[in-house]
């Protein structure tokens, strides 16, 4: 549970009272209470307000608003305010200003432009955080610390270059090992002194401002990505360590970027250092529902299935996209429940009152510019607040149980897209999303895991485009399969090691024995080209052929069973889908990028073969997930369609946790509607969990 002080779903969001005169604060709080809001995030961008010069600090306004909120039953998520350094700091200490990819020194402005390796930034940020912790650490309103805000800055200044050299010394130990790892005899890059090493950007190894993935030395650029992620993480840890020293029982987090697959920061590595994962969820009107679901499942996967926070979402409109559509009626609640369904224990917004100046003045809010509660958005927020109050703590700490996983790795992502071929069309996240969609479309729960995860808890593991095989990973996968697991990987896998050096002896390198194949060549297809996968008939229920594209591996079987062959080109008749028995399990290889129908068919086949079944069979556009807790199963049914849909629940006595109504064996869900179905033999009690009968719901909903 996030906090024993507030044993129910956190409901609230970012509040910026410093932007408003004090006489408005009481009116805001009145409306917060009407909406059922129980938490406000404060102090996010207030460093310049709280510290007007090097020695002075003024927290009077913050004292007043925290006390006022708490007296009205509203708790606080307190940000440290270090997301934007003050103007005076930039003027007096230019080392805090970052240098961009093109080598240009930034001036004061915007946000997130502080160099993570600036001694000045580190000094004053730590001083500020210590003062906040000492002042508010024991205030009864404080529920959770919020470090910085959407952290991330890629800097190429002299300080970063010096720190990069120190980071490399620690990683490699000697220049001999570094030169070997970076393959520096290519193009005469051998380094004889650490201070000869420069950062990879447009002034050195990168050659195209429009495509930062084009680099002459992938090993150097890959290490810069690791270094930069670690540098920003170190600034988070500066604040975390201070906060945990002074307030050891208060959880600490930071909000991950709205684009959960935020490329510069390795969030799997970061998540080892947050007490709870927090994410800003900002899909656009045309973002596929499965794309949001994938990122929600990723949030859950960052800490091994633990519940997470939605730190921000908009009540309706966003402001930074080309076309900022409104959320139509019921969509805000629908998407909020989607987050809860996939493991969130909070629903929080940006923002609680809409700004009236600067670049976020048209970003939606609970309280709009009209300044009163008589708006559609406020009514919807208040309705959701009533529903969440009714749910109490019944969902808190419940988990999504899975036996299938998709492997996702940030360093592999960096390496794939730095690879200098064979195709610009190959995008790692897009390929992973294709496999995720095959699970999502069938309501089969799946975890998103990293390369260091415990594979033994799964029966089926899929690793799309596992280009980089880190040290020790291949033996762990072999052990997983030998013990009875099913492993699936794809084209362009097993190619390089952690420093982007090719594993010699034939692709897929360390995975060759496990997969029972040898890849001789890799063909890159143009965007308008396709090939076909012709099935050989050993798998029941599959079509005769499927379309495929992007890359085609030309492979030879070394013992693996050939399930499908290419249908066209000079490699017609060569294997493109293989299955290799290995110990008690089996390893599959998909040598190309297939159409979605094939992936859905294959995922369904492999899931059923491993005794993994959908949460529920539903009409298209009705999402079904399940959370469990203490033997109770909570089935979420979310209708994303424009029309009502009917879902069969199965035998038993069911109740909708939202409406409190009894449900029949068939339930009709309105457009954009939500049902949380639980089988009951006794009444649900608010905050008391569900007693009896719940285990059979899991049975009804799993086959």
N, C-alpha and C positions, 0 to 999 in steps of 0.2 A: 504494500500500500504506500502511495506517495507520501501521505502525511496522516498521522493519527489525529492531528488537530482538525482535519476536514475529511472525515471518512466517507466521502462521496465523490462523484465525478466533478473535477474542477471545471467551472463554467465562468468564463470571463474573457480577459484579454488585455491588450496594450492600452494603457490610459496615460495621456499626456497632459495632466492638469497644469503643468508649468506653461503651457501655451494659452491658458485661459485665466481671466481675472477670478479672484477667490469667490466672488459672489455667485459664480456659476457652479462651483464645486458641490454645494448642497443640492442643487437641482439635479446634477449628474447622479449623485448618490441615490436620490429619490427614484430616478428612473432605473438605475442599476438594480435596485431592490424589486421594482416592478417586473424586471426581466428575469429575476432569479439568479442574477450574477453573484458569485461568491468569491471571486478572486480577481485582482487587478495587477497587471504587470506595470511597474513604475520604474522611472529613472533610467530609461534605456539610452537616451542621447542627451545627457545633462552634464557632462564633464565641464563644459565651458561655463555653465550656470553655477555648478557647485564649487568650482575652483576658479575664481576670477583672476588669480595671479599665482606665482610660484608658491607662496606661503599661505595664502588665505583660503579658507573653506567656509561655505555657508550652506547649511542643511536645514535652515528654519522652515522653508516651504515643504520639504520632504517630511520633517517631523509632523507638521500640521496635517498633511493629507493622509499619512499612514494612520495617525491617531483617529482621524475623522472616519476613515474607511472601517477601521476595526470596531469602533463604537457602533457602527451600523451593520455589523456582522459580515464584513467583506475582508477577506485575507489578502496577503500581498505576496506576489512573486517579485522579488527585488533584484533588478538588474544592477550591474556594477558601473554602468555608464561609460565604459572604456572603448566604445565602438568608434568614437570620433574625438581626436585630440583637439584641445582648444586652439583658437587662432593665435593667442599669445605664445603658445608653445612652438607653433610652426614658424613664427617670426623670429623668436630668439634661438631656437634650436633646430635648424634645418635638417639635422640628421633624422628627425621623425618623419620626414616626407619621403615617400617611396619613389622609385625609379621604374618606369614602365618597360614593357617588352622591347620597345624601340630605343631604350636608353635615355628617355626624357625625364628630367626631374619634375615631379609634380609640385604644384603650389597648394596652399590651403584651399579646401573646398570639397564639396560632395561628402562622402563618408568612406570608411574602410580604406583610407589611403595612408595609414601609419605603417612604416617599415617594421616588420616583426623583430628585426635584429637591431633596432635603434636602442642604444643605451639610455637615451633620454626617455623614450616611451616606456621602457621597462621600469625605470626608476619611479616615474610619476604615477604610472598605472598601479604599481604595487602599493605605493603610499596611499593612493585614493581608496583602494580596495580594503586595506587595513583599517582606515578610518571608518568606512561603511560597516565593516564587520563588527568593530568595537562599539559602534553607535547603535546598530539595529539588530545585532546578532541574537539578542535575548528578548526582542520585542515579541509579544504574543501574536502579532499579526503575521509575522514572517513564516511562510510555508516552505519556500524554496528560493535558492539563489540562482540568478540568471546571469552568467558571465558574458560580457560583451554583447554582440548581436550579429548573427549570420557571419561568423568570422571568416576571413579569407582575404589575403593580399599577396599577389605575386610581385616580388620586388627584386630589382637587379642593381642595387646600389653597391657602393664600395664596402659598406659594413656587411652586407649579405655575401659578397664575394669572399671576404675574409672568413666569415663563419662557415661558408661552404667548404673552404679548404680544411678547416678544423673538423667539420663533419666527415669529410672524406678520409682524413687521417684516422679517425676513430673507426670508420667502416672498413678500410682496407689495410691499415697498419703500415704499408710501405708503398712507395711509388712503383716498385716492380709489380706488385699485385694490382695496383690501379691501372697501370699501362696494359697489363694482360686483360683485365676485365673490360677495359674500354676499347681494346683492339687498336691501340694508338699507332701501330706501325703503318696502318692505312693512312695515306695522304700525309705522312711525315709528322704525326702528331705526338711523338714520344715526349713525355715530360721528364725533366731532370731535376726540377725543383718545385715544391708545392706552390710557390708564389707565381709560377708560370701559368697556373690554371685560372681560367676566366669563366664567368657564368655563360651558359648557352642562351643567347637571345639573338635579335636581329643584327647585333654588332659582331657576332661570332659564328656560331654553328647553324643558326636558322637562316633561311634564305627567302622566305616569302611572308610578308606581313599579313596577307590575307589568309594564310594557312599556317598557323603556328605549329602544326604537327610535322611540317617538313623540316627535318634536321639531318645534318651530315653525319652526326655521331649519336646514334640512339642511346648508347650507354651513358653518355654525358647528360643528355636531356632527361633521361629516365631518372638518373640520380638527382638532378635538380628538382624534379617533381617530388621525390621522396624527401629531399632536404627542405623544400618549401613547406610541405605538409607538416613535417616535424617542427619547423620553426614556428608556424602559427600555433601548433599544438603546445609548444613550450610556453607561449604567452598565455594560453588557456590554463596550463598547469601552474604558472606563477600565481594566478588568481585562485585557482582551486586549492592549492596548498595553504594559502593564507586563510581562506574561508573555512577549510576543514580543521585547521589548527585552532581557530577561535570559536567556531560553531560546529563541532564534530557531528552533531545529530541532525543538522539541517542539510537536506540533499542539495547537490549542486549540478547544474546542467548548463548547456548553451544551445541555442536553437540552430539546427542545421538548415541550410539554404532551401528555399522553396523548390528548387530543382534538386530533388533528393539525390539524383545522380550528378552531384556537383563535382566536376572532374578534378579540380586542383587539390582537394582534401580527401585523404583516405579515411572515410568515415568508419570503416571496420576497425582500424587502428585507433581512431579517436574514441570510439565507443567503449573501449576498455577503461576510459578515464572519466566518463560521465556517470553520475549516479542513476540517471534515467535519461534515455534518449528523448530529444525534443525536436519536432520538425515543423516547418512552416509550409502548409499545404495550399498551393495556389494553381490548380488546374485552370485552363482557359475553357471557354464554352465548347470548344471542339476537341479538347483532350479526350482520347478514348478512355472509357471508364476503367478498362483493364490496365491502362498505363498508371492511373492513380492507384489502383489496387496493388500493382507491382511495387510501387514505392512505399505504400503502407506496409506491405509484407516485408520489405527491406528494412524499414524502421524496426519492426518486431525482431528481425533476424540479427540486428546489430549487437544485441545482448542476449543471444541464445533463446529467444522467444519471450523475453520479459515484456510486460506492457510498456507503452511509451506515451509521450505527450504530443498532442497537437498544440503547439505553442501559438501558431497564428493560422488563420484563414480569414477570408473576407466574408462578412455577412451578405454581401451582394456583389458589388462592383470592384474591379481592380483598376489600376491607373497606369500601368507601365507597358501594357501590351498594345499592339497596333489597333485592335478593336476591343474595347472594354465593355463587354456585354453585361447586362444585369443577370443575376441568378433568378430565373423565373420562380414563381411561387412553389414552395415545398422543396426546391432543390438544395437550399442551404441545409435543411434538416436531413435530407436524404444523404448528402455527402458527409455530414457530421456523423450520421449513423454508420456510414461505410467505414469511417475511421475507427469507430468503436468496435465494429464487427471484426476488424482485422487486428485489434490489439491495443487500441488507444484507451487510456483511462482519463482523458481530458478532452474538452471542447473549448477552444479559446480563439479569440478573434484579434485581428488587427483591422480596425481600431474600435475603441469603445465610444469615443466622440470624434467626429470628422474634423480634421484640421481645416482652417479657413485661409491658409496661405501656403506657399511653396509647392513642391512637386507632388505631395500626397493629398492635396485638398480635394481631389476627385476620387480618392480611394474610399470605398464604402465604409460604413461604420454603424454600430448599434444605434447611436444618436446621430441623426443626419443634420445637415445645415439648418433644417427647419427648427431644430432645437426642442422638439416635443415627442411624445410617445405615439402620436396619431399618424403613424406611417406603416406601410405594409411591412417593411423590414423589421421595425421594432416589434410589431405584433408577432411575426414569425420567430424572432429571437425569444420573446417572452413565452410563446407556446412551447418551444423546445426546452426552455428553462424549467417550465412546469413538468414536462415529461421526464427530464433528467432528475429532478427532485424526487419524482415518484419512483425512479429506479433505485435511488439510494445507493447503497454500497454493494448491491447484488452482483454487479459485473466487475467490480474492482478486483484486480489480481487474477481474474480468470484468464485462461490461456487458450490459444489456438493449437490443437494437437495435430501433428503432421507426421507422415512417414515417408514423404518425398521431399527432395531438396534440389534447388538449383544453385550451382556454385558461381559466385560473382567475386571478382578480385580486381581491386583498383589498380594494382601494379601491372596486372595483365592487360587491363584496359589501356593504360598509358602505352605499354609496349606494343600492343596491336596497332594502335593508331599512329605510332612513331615508325612503324615497320618499314616504310619506304617501299611499299608494294605488298602483295601483287595487285591490289585494286583499291582505288579511292572510295569505292562503293561499300567497302567493308567497314561497318560501324558496330563496335562491340555491344553497346547497350541495345541497339536495335535487334541484333541477333539474339541476345538473351531475352528480350521482350517477346520475340516470336515463340520461344519455348514456354515462357510464362503464360502467354495467351492460350496455349493449348491446355494448360491446367485450368486457367480461369474460366474458359468457355464451357468446361464440364463440371464446374464447382468442386474440383479436386483440390484440397488444401495443399500448399507447398511452402516450404521455408526457403528463404534466401540466405545462403551461408557463405562463409569465407573459406580460404584454403586451410586454415588451422582449426576448423570445426571438427567435432567428434562425429565421424561418419557412421559409427556403429549404431546410432539411434535411428538410422534411416534404412529403408529397404530399396529405395530407388534414388540415385543421385545423377543429375544431368549437369555436365560442364561444357556449355557451348563455347567454341573457339578458345580452348585452353592452350593458347599460343605459348605462354610462359609456364614452364613446370619448375616450381621452386624446389630447392633441396629438401629431400625427404617426402615430398608429396606423392611421387609415383609409388614408393613402397606402401604408403598408407592406403592408396586407392587399391593396390593389389590385395592388401590384407582385407579390405572391405569386400571385394568381390570374392576372394577365396572363402570368406565366411558366409557367403550366400547372397551378397548384395548384387543389385543390377546397376551397372555404371554405363552412362552414355556420354560420348563426346563427339566432336564434329571435325569437319575440315579445318585446316590451319591450326592444328593442335599438336602439342609436343615438339614444337619447333626450336625453342630457345630456352636458355637458363635465365637466372635472375638478372644477369648483366646484359642480356640480349645477345649473347653469343650462341650461334647455332649448335645444336647437339649433333655431332657428326655421326655418320654410320647409317643414315637413312631416317626419314620421317616415319612415324611420329616419335622419334627419339626414345626417351625413357618409357613411353607408353606402348612401344612396339610389341613387346612380348605379351602384355596384357591383352592387347587388341587383336593380335594374330594377323597383322597386316604390315605391308611396306608401301609407303607413298613415294612414287618415283618423281612425279611432276605435279605442278599445280597450274591449272588453266584459269585465267581471269576472263570472264564474259563481260561484254559491253552491256550497259543498262538495258538496251532493247533486245538482248540475246537471252535465250533460255535453252536448256537441255531438258531431258526427261529422265525420270527414274522408272524403269520398267520392272515391276515386281515379278518374282519367279514363282509365286504361288504358294510359298510355305506359310504365309500369314493369312489366316482367314479374315474375311470382312474388308480387306483392302481392295482398292480399285486396281486396274491393270497397270496404270501408269500415273505419274504425278509430274508436274512442272518443277524445275529447279533452276538456280542461277547464281550470280555473283562469282563464286569460285567453284571449280570442280577438281577434286583431287584424283589423279590417275594412280590407282593403287593395285597391288597384287595381294592376294590372300596368302598368308603363311599359316594356314590351319583354320582360319575363321570361315564360317559358313557364309556364302554369298546370298543375300536376301533380295537384292535388287541390282540391276545393271543400268548403265547409261544407254539411252536410246538413240543418240545422235552423235555426230562428229567423228573424228578419226579414232576416238576412244570408245565408240559404240561397243557394247558388250563387256566393257570393263566394270568391275564391282563399284557400286556407289553406296551400298548399305550392307553392313556385315554384322554378324553376331559370333562372338567367340566364347565358348564355355571355358571357365577358369575357376578351378576349385569347385565350390558349391554354387557359384554364381555365374554371371555372364557379363561380357563387355561388348557394347555396341558402338559402331562407328558410322557416322552419317557424313559422307564425303563431299557434300554440297549443301546449299541453302534451299530447302524444299518449300513448296507452297504450304499454306496454313492447313489445308485439309489433311495433308499427309501427317503433319506434326500432331494435329488433334487426334488422328487415328492411332498414331504410334504411342502417344502418351496414354491414351485410353487403354490400349492393348497392354502396355508395360505395367500400368497401374493395376489393372485387374489381375494380371499374372502374379503380382506381388500382394494381392489381397487388399489393395487400396481402392476405395470407392468414393464416388461423389458424396458430398454432404447431403444433397438432395437433387433429384431430377426436376428441373424447372424450365418454363418457357424461355426462349431467347430473350435476353435483356433483363431477366430476373436473377440477381446475384444472390447466392446462398453461401453463408459461412457459419461457423459454429465456434463458440467459446465455451470452455468447461471450467467448473470450479467445484471442488468438494463433491464430486459425483453428479452435479447438476449440469445439464447441457442447455445452452441458450442458442437457438437457431435464428440467425438474422436473415430475413428475406427482404431484399431491396429491389423495388420495381423501377428500373431506369427507363421504361418505355413511356410513350405518349398516350397509352391506353391501359386500362386495367387488365390484370392477368390473374388467372386462377392457378393455384398450386395445391397439389395433393400432399397432405401431411402424413397420411398413414393412419393406422389404428391407434387409439388412445384418447385421452382427455387432455386438451391443450388450452393454454391461456396466452393471450398477447400481453407481454409485460408493459407495453406502452399504453394501450387502452384499458387494460384490465379485463377485457371481454373474453368469454369462453370462445374457443375456436372449434369449428367443425372439422371433419376429416379433410374437406376442401376449403381453402380460404381464398377469397378474391381480394387482391391487393390493388388499390387505385393507382393511377399514374403517379409516379414519383413518391409512392407510399412505402411505408416500412412496417414490417411485423417482426417482433421478437417472440418467437414461439417457444414455450417451455411446457413440457408435460407435467401435470400436477396431480397429486393425490391429496394434497393439502393446499390451503390457500397460500399465496405469496404474501410475505410480510415485509413491509418496507424496511430495508436495511438488514433483514434477517436471513437472506438467502432463500434457497428453495429446498424443501424437505421431501424426500421420497419420490419414487417414480421417475426420476430424471434419467436414469441410466437407459431405460427402454426408449427414450426419445432418441438417444444417440443411435440405437439400433434401427429405429424407423427411418432415420435421416441419412443412413450411411450406405444403403443399398437400393 
